[in-house]
């Protein structure tokens, strides 16, 4: 399971509770592209929903807690 740089960026922004529209604006992509990345991430990480996606991101070391 290889996560692309763009998928990781999308996952990080999802973890910060950003909407697809906000993520699209931040990354200069369309909201449909955000949905596509999210769908691929859910398949790769075997998540059933967004909460599971974020949880698996932390479990697999893709996401790291920000110690601020």
Secondary structure per residue as TSV (DSSP state, phi and psi in degrees):
chain	resnum	aa	ss	phi	psi
A	1	X	-	360.0	105.5
A	2	X	-	-106.1	120.7
A	3	X	-	-94.8	129.2
A	4	X	-	-76.5	164.5
A	5	X	H	-59.7	-41.6
A	6	X	H	-68.0	-40.4
A	7	X	H	-62.3	-39.8
A	8	X	H	-64.1	-41.4
A	9	X	H	-61.7	-43.5
A	10	X	H	-62.8	-44.6
A	11	X	H	-61.2	-42.1
A	12	X	H	-61.3	-42.3
A	13	X	H	-71.3	-33.0
A	14	X	H	-61.8	-42.1
A	15	X	H	-63.6	-25.4
A	16	X	T	-89.6	16.1
A	17	X	T	65.0	27.3
A	18	X	-	-80.4	146.2
A	19	X	-	-79.2	166.2
A	20	X	H	-58.6	-39.5
A	21	X	H	-65.2	-41.6
A	22	X	H	-66.8	-41.5
A	23	X	H	-63.1	-43.6
A	24	X	H	-58.6	-44.5
A	25	X	H	-64.2	-43.5
A	26	X	H	-63.5	-39.9
A	27	X	H	-99.4	2.2
A	28	X	T	58.4	45.9
A	29	X	S	-131.7	171.7
A	30	X	-	-83.9	155.8
A	31	X	H	-57.7	-34.4
A	32	X	H	-62.8	-35.8
A	33	X	H	-67.4	-37.3
A	34	X	H	-61.2	-46.6
A	35	X	H	-60.0	-38.9
A	36	X	H	-64.6	-45.8
A	37	X	H	-62.0	-42.3
A	38	X	H	-63.5	-42.3
A	39	X	H	-62.4	-43.7
A	40	X	H	-64.4	-40.7
A	41	X	H	-61.8	-42.8
A	42	X	H	-63.3	-37.5
A	43	X	H	-69.4	-47.5
A	44	X	H	-63.1	-39.8
A	45	X	T	-93.2	1.5
A	46	X	T	54.8	46.4
A	47	X	-	-101.3	147.2
A	48	X	S	-96.2	-20.2
A	49	X	S	-154.0	-179.9
A	50	X	H	-65.5	-39.4
A	51	X	H	-60.5	-43.4
A	52	X	H	-64.6	-35.4
A	53	X	H	-62.8	-46.5
A	54	X	H	-65.9	-43.2
A	55	X	H	-58.8	-47.1
A	56	X	H	-65.1	-34.0
A	57	X	H	-59.0	-42.3
A	58	X	H	-71.2	-44.0
A	59	X	H	-59.4	-37.8
A	60	X	T	-91.8	3.9
A	61	X	T	78.0	12.0
A	62	X	S	-75.2	-39.2
A	63	X	S	-106.6	143.3
A	64	X	-	-128.6	136.8
A	65	X	-	-61.1	133.5
A	66	X	-	-85.7	119.1
A	67	X	-	-86.5	47.0
A	68	X	-	-93.8	360.0
